[in-house]
């Protein structure tokens, strides 16, 4: 099987409310089935902050009113991309923000692309095996301990 190398840069939001975090269940890609931060790729000429606002509206149905840069990290992920019959070697770079919203009502319906809906999850009940590396990294930046 052929291997294809790719780099993806995205902006992601940590939406925390009363000990819970808003996460999407990934519908496709290397993180399929895992809980992930809402957000995604930065489009041509778009700033990370513009991407953050657009992606959170698309995936979670929420309007960002304030944001704070938390950190930047990258992870490598290899996964079988069945539609192209290749192994994708993905270098995934994430710019993470803590965000405040106008309204904390989430869009629970799938977006038809990456998300199977956005829901609040209790942070202290999450484990490393059910969340993406960016989710774990972001929560740890905020001082939360995630069990293995």
C-alpha positions as CSV (number, residue, x, y, z in Angstrom):
1,X,0.0,0.0,0.0
2,X,1.3,3.5,-0.9
3,X,2.0,6.0,1.8
4,X,1.2,9.7,1.4
5,X,2.6,12.4,3.7
6,X,0.5,15.4,4.6
7,X,0.6,18.3,7.0
8,X,-2.6,19.8,8.3
9,X,-2.8,23.0,10.4
10,X,-6.0,23.8,12.3
11,X,-7.5,26.0,15.0
12,X,-9.4,24.3,17.8
13,X,-11.5,25.6,20.7
14,X,-11.8,24.5,24.3
15,X,-15.3,25.3,25.5
16,X,-15.5,24.6,29.2
17,X,-18.6,25.1,31.3
18,X,-19.3,23.8,34.8
19,X,-16.7,21.0,34.7
20,X,-17.7,19.9,31.2
21,X,-16.1,20.3,27.8
22,X,-17.8,20.6,24.4
23,X,-16.5,17.8,22.1
24,X,-17.4,16.4,18.8
25,X,-17.4,12.7,17.9
26,X,-15.2,12.4,14.8
27,X,-17.1,11.0,11.8
28,X,-14.1,10.4,9.6
29,X,-10.4,10.5,9.3
30,X,-7.6,9.2,11.5
31,X,-9.5,10.1,14.6
32,X,-12.8,8.5,13.6
33,X,-14.9,7.6,16.7
34,X,-12.9,9.7,19.1
35,X,-14.0,12.8,20.9
36,X,-12.3,15.9,19.6
37,X,-12.2,19.6,20.1
38,X,-14.4,21.5,17.7
39,X,-12.4,23.3,15.1
40,X,-10.5,22.5,11.9
41,X,-8.3,23.6,9.0
42,X,-7.3,27.1,8.3
43,X,-8.3,28.1,4.8
44,X,-6.1,30.1,2.4
45,X,-5.8,33.8,3.5
46,X,-7.7,33.0,6.8
47,X,-6.2,33.8,10.1
48,X,-6.2,31.2,12.9
49,X,-8.8,33.2,14.8
50,X,-11.1,33.5,11.7
51,X,-10.8,29.8,11.2
52,X,-11.6,29.2,14.9
53,X,-14.8,31.2,14.7
54,X,-15.9,29.7,11.4
55,X,-15.2,26.1,12.4
56,X,-16.9,26.4,15.8
57,X,-20.0,27.8,14.0
58,X,-19.9,25.0,11.5
59,X,-19.3,22.1,13.9
60,X,-20.8,23.2,17.2
61,X,-23.3,25.9,16.0
62,X,-21.8,28.5,18.4
63,X,-20.6,32.1,18.2
64,X,-17.3,32.9,19.8
65,X,-17.3,36.2,21.7
66,X,-13.8,35.9,23.4
67,X,-10.8,33.7,22.9
68,X,-7.4,33.2,24.5
69,X,-4.5,31.4,22.9
70,X,-3.5,28.4,25.0
71,X,-0.8,26.7,23.0
72,X,0.3,25.0,19.9
73,X,1.2,21.4,19.5
74,X,1.7,18.7,16.8
75,X,1.1,15.0,16.5
76,X,1.9,12.4,13.9
77,X,-0.8,9.9,12.9
78,X,-0.7,7.1,10.4
79,X,-4.0,5.7,9.3
80,X,-5.5,3.8,6.3
81,X,-7.3,6.1,3.9
82,X,-9.6,3.5,2.3
83,X,-11.1,5.7,-0.3
84,X,-7.7,6.3,-1.8
85,X,-6.2,2.9,-0.9
86,X,-3.2,4.6,0.8
87,X,-1.7,5.0,4.3
88,X,-1.8,8.6,5.2
89,X,1.1,9.9,7.4
90,X,-0.5,13.0,8.8
91,X,1.5,15.7,10.6
92,X,-1.3,17.4,12.4
93,X,-0.5,20.9,13.9
94,X,-3.1,22.4,16.2
95,X,-3.5,25.9,17.5
96,X,-5.6,25.7,20.7
97,X,-7.7,28.5,22.2
98,X,-9.9,28.7,25.3
99,X,-13.1,30.3,24.1
100,X,-16.2,32.0,25.6
101,X,-19.4,31.9,23.7
102,X,-22.5,34.1,23.2
103,X,-24.7,31.1,24.0
104,X,-23.7,27.6,25.2
105,X,-26.4,25.7,23.3
106,X,-24.6,23.2,21.0
107,X,-25.5,21.9,17.6
108,X,-26.0,18.2,18.4
109,X,-26.8,17.2,14.8
110,X,-24.0,15.9,12.5
111,X,-22.5,18.4,10.2
112,X,-22.3,15.9,7.3
113,X,-18.5,16.2,7.3
114,X,-16.3,15.7,10.3
115,X,-18.7,15.8,13.2
116,X,-21.4,13.4,14.5
117,X,-22.7,16.2,16.7
118,X,-21.3,18.3,19.5
119,X,-22.1,17.6,23.2
120,X,-20.8,18.5,26.7
121,X,-18.8,15.7,28.4
122,X,-17.8,15.6,32.1
123,X,-14.0,16.3,32.1
124,X,-13.3,14.1,35.1
125,X,-14.9,11.1,33.4
126,X,-12.8,11.3,30.2
127,X,-10.0,8.8,29.5
128,X,-7.1,9.1,27.1
129,X,-8.4,6.2,25.0
130,X,-11.6,8.1,24.0
131,X,-10.2,11.5,23.2
132,X,-7.8,12.9,20.6
133,X,-4.3,14.0,21.5
134,X,-5.2,17.7,21.0
135,X,-8.1,17.3,23.5
136,X,-5.8,15.8,26.1
137,X,-3.1,18.4,25.4
138,X,-5.6,21.3,25.8
139,X,-7.1,20.0,29.0
140,X,-3.7,19.4,30.5
141,X,-2.8,23.0,29.6
142,X,-5.8,24.1,31.7
143,X,-4.6,21.9,34.6
144,X,-6.9,18.9,34.2
145,X,-5.5,15.4,34.7
146,X,-6.8,12.8,32.2
147,X,-6.8,9.2,33.2
148,X,-5.2,6.6,30.9
